[in-house]
Amino acid sequence: MTVPPEHALLALDVVGIFVFAISGGLVGIRARLDLFGIAVLAWVTGLGGGIIRDVFLGDLPPVGISNPWYAGSVLAAGVVVVLLLPRLRELRRRNPDVRLGYITRLVKYLDAVGLAVFAVSGAAKAVDLGAPPLACVFVGGITAVGGGALRDVLVGQVPEVLRREVYAVPAVLGAVVVVLADALDALGPVVLVLSAALVFVMRVTAIVLDLNVPTPRPTGANP
């Protein structure tokens, strides 16, 4: 079994936390929450997936609440969101529809980055701790979608992972690549980066082309 360097996993986690926390803060702005609500959404979105991952793997206390790099990433994301507030308020004043559309698109692309790095880092950490291959894939997927799902639930909307959009599938495939690379004794920083890039490209392609997962036809529908 090959084990990726600890600093590579830390770097992936920090990037994922940063972009997911920004997306959480932006969703808070879109939902017209106060500053505390925006901060809570940023924290939950940035750290939620990693905390769920660590609980499943038994790595306690979760690094999301014990590692200063993780807290620093959320704080840095909060600064970015605060700096964006004046521009978003101006957009709201001029045209609310434009504001909502702008934030929605930005959140989708930020989520694509977070999805990619968390799917890979989640699976890699599971591999590092000696979890079975299937568990590694599951942990990679839940790490990638966990924070975003918690965010959406808190603002009263259906989590993106449960909608028709191609969202969880790229994360699971990225986790599979990590597990296969480990089985071939080829897991390292380069493979982690390439796996994350693959997930990102798949997710962005789904966004641009509006690709959706097939849904069951309603009962009694005409053939």
C-alpha positions in Angstrom: 0.0 0.0 0.0 1.3 3.4 -0.9 0.6 6.3 1.4 0.4 9.9 0.0 2.6 12.4 1.9 0.8 14.1 4.8 1.4 17.6 3.5 -0.3 16.6 0.2 -3.5 15.7 2.1 -3.3 18.8 4.2 -2.9 21.0 1.0 -6.0 19.3 -0.6 -8.0 19.8 2.6 -7.1 23.4 3.0 -8.1 24.2 -0.6 -11.3 22.3 -0.3 -12.2 24.0 3.0 -11.4 27.5 1.6 -13.6 27.2 -1.5 -16.4 25.4 0.2 -16.5 28.0 3.0 -16.7 30.8 0.4 -19.6 29.0 -1.3 -21.3 28.6 2.1 -20.9 32.3 2.8 -22.3 33.2 -0.6 -25.3 31.0 -0.1 -25.8 32.8 3.2 -25.8 36.1 1.5 -28.2 34.9 -1.2 -30.5 33.7 1.6 -30.3 37.1 3.2 -28.8 35.8 6.5 -27.1 38.1 9.0 -23.3 38.0 9.5 -23.6 35.3 12.2 -25.7 33.1 9.9 -23.3 33.6 7.0 -20.4 32.6 9.3 -22.2 29.5 10.4 -22.9 28.5 6.8 -19.3 29.1 5.9 -18.0 27.0 8.8 -20.5 24.1 8.2 -19.8 24.0 4.4 -16.1 24.2 4.8 -15.6 21.7 7.6 -18.7 19.6 7.5 -17.5 17.0 5.0 -14.1 16.5 6.7 -15.7 16.1 10.1 -18.1 13.5 8.8 -15.1 11.7 7.2 -13.1 11.7 10.4 -16.1 10.4 12.4 -16.6 7.5 10.0 -12.9 6.7 10.1 -12.6 7.0 13.8 -10.0 9.7 13.6 -11.0 11.7 16.6 -11.1 14.5 17.4 -11.7 15.5 13.8 -8.9 17.6 12.4 -11.5 20.2 11.3 -11.8 21.3 15.0 -8.2 20.6 16.1 -5.9 21.7 13.3 -5.2 25.5 13.1 -4.7 25.3 9.3 -8.3 24.3 8.9 -9.7 27.1 11.1 -7.4 29.5 9.3 -8.8 28.4 6.0 -12.4 29.2 7.1 -11.3 32.6 8.5 -9.6 33.4 5.2 -12.7 32.5 3.3 -14.8 34.7 5.7 -12.6 37.6 4.8 -13.1 37.0 1.1 -16.9 36.9 1.6 -16.9 40.1 3.6 -14.9 41.8 0.9 -17.5 40.6 -1.7 -20.4 41.9 0.4 -20.3 45.6 -0.9 -20.3 44.4 -4.6 -23.1 42.0 -4.0 -25.2 44.6 -2.2 -24.7 46.9 -5.2 -25.8 44.2 -7.5 -28.8 43.6 -5.3 -29.7 47.2 -5.4 -29.5 47.4 -9.2 -31.0 44.1 -10.2 -31.9 41.3 -7.7 -32.2 38.7 -10.5 -28.7 39.4 -11.7 -27.4 39.1 -8.2 -29.1 35.8 -7.6 -27.9 34.4 -10.9 -24.3 35.6 -10.3 -24.1 34.0 -6.9 -25.7 30.7 -8.0 -23.2 30.3 -10.9 -20.2 31.2 -8.6 -21.4 28.7 -6.0 -21.6 26.0 -8.6 -18.0 26.5 -9.7 -16.6 26.8 -6.2 -18.5 23.6 -5.3 -16.8 21.9 -8.3 -13.4 22.7 -6.8 -14.3 21.6 -3.3 -16.0 18.5 -4.7 -12.8 17.5 -6.5 -10.3 18.0 -3.8 -12.5 16.6 -1.0 -13.3 13.4 -3.0 -9.6 12.8 -3.5 -8.4 13.7 0.0 -11.3 11.8 1.7 -10.5 8.6 -0.2 -6.7 9.1 0.3 -7.1 9.6 4.0 -9.2 6.4 4.2 -6.5 4.6 2.3 -3.9 6.0 4.7 -5.8 4.6 7.7 -6.1 1.2 6.1 -9.8 1.2 5.4 -11.2 -1.4 2.9 -11.4 -0.3 -0.8 -15.2 0.1 -0.8 -15.1 2.1 2.4 -12.5 4.3 0.9 -14.7 5.1 -2.1 -17.7 5.7 0.2 -15.7 8.0 2.5 -14.4 10.0 -0.5 -17.9 10.5 -1.8 -19.3 11.6 1.6 -16.4 13.9 2.2 -17.0 15.6 -1.1 -20.8 16.1 -0.8 -21.2 16.3 3.0 -20.5 20.0 3.6 -22.6 21.2 0.7 -25.5 19.0 1.7 -25.5 20.4 5.3 -25.4 23.9 3.9 -28.4 23.4 1.6 -30.4 21.8 4.4 -29.7 24.7 6.7 -31.1 27.2 4.2 -34.1 25.1 3.4 -33.3 23.7 0.0 -32.9 20.3 -1.5 -29.2 19.3 -1.4 -27.5 19.5 -4.8 -26.4 15.9 -4.4 -30.1 14.8 -4.4 -31.1 16.8 -7.5 -30.8 15.6 -11.1 -27.5 17.3 -11.8 -24.4 15.2 -12.2 -22.8 16.0 -8.8 -21.9 12.9 -6.7 -20.9 10.7 -9.7 -17.7 12.6 -10.5 -16.7 12.5 -6.8 -17.2 8.7 -6.6 -15.2 8.2 -9.7 -12.4 10.3 -8.4 -12.4 8.2 -5.2 -12.3 5.1 -7.3 -9.2 6.4 -9.1 -7.5 6.9 -5.8 -8.3 3.4 -4.6 -7.1 1.9 -7.9 -3.9 3.9 -7.8 -3.3 2.6 -4.3 -3.9 -1.0 -5.5 -1.2 -0.4 -8.2 1.2 1.1 -5.7 1.1 4.4 -7.6 -0.6 6.7 -5.2 1.3 9.9 -4.7 0.9 13.7 -5.0 0.8 13.7 -8.8 -2.0 11.1 -8.9 -3.9 13.0 -6.3 -3.7 16.2 -8.3 -4.7 14.4 -11.6 -7.6 12.7 -9.8 -8.9 16.0 -8.5 -8.5 17.6 -11.9 -10.5 14.7 -13.4 -13.4 15.3 -11.0 -13.3 19.0 -11.5 -13.4 18.7 -15.3 -16.3 16.2 -15.1 -18.3 18.5 -12.8 -17.7 21.6 -14.8 -18.6 19.8 -18.0 -21.9 18.8 -16.4 -22.5 22.4 -15.4 -21.7 23.9 -18.8 -23.6 21.2 -20.8 -26.4 21.0 -18.2 -26.0 17.2 -17.9 -28.4 15.4 -15.6 -28.6 12.0 -14.0 -31.6 10.1 -15.5 -34.7 10.0 -13.3 -37.4 7.4 -13.1 -40.4 8.0 -15.2 -43.6 8.8 -13.3 -45.9 5.8 -12.7 -48.5 5.6 -15.4 -46.6 7.7 -17.9 -47.3 7.1 -21.5 -44.6 5.1 -23.3 
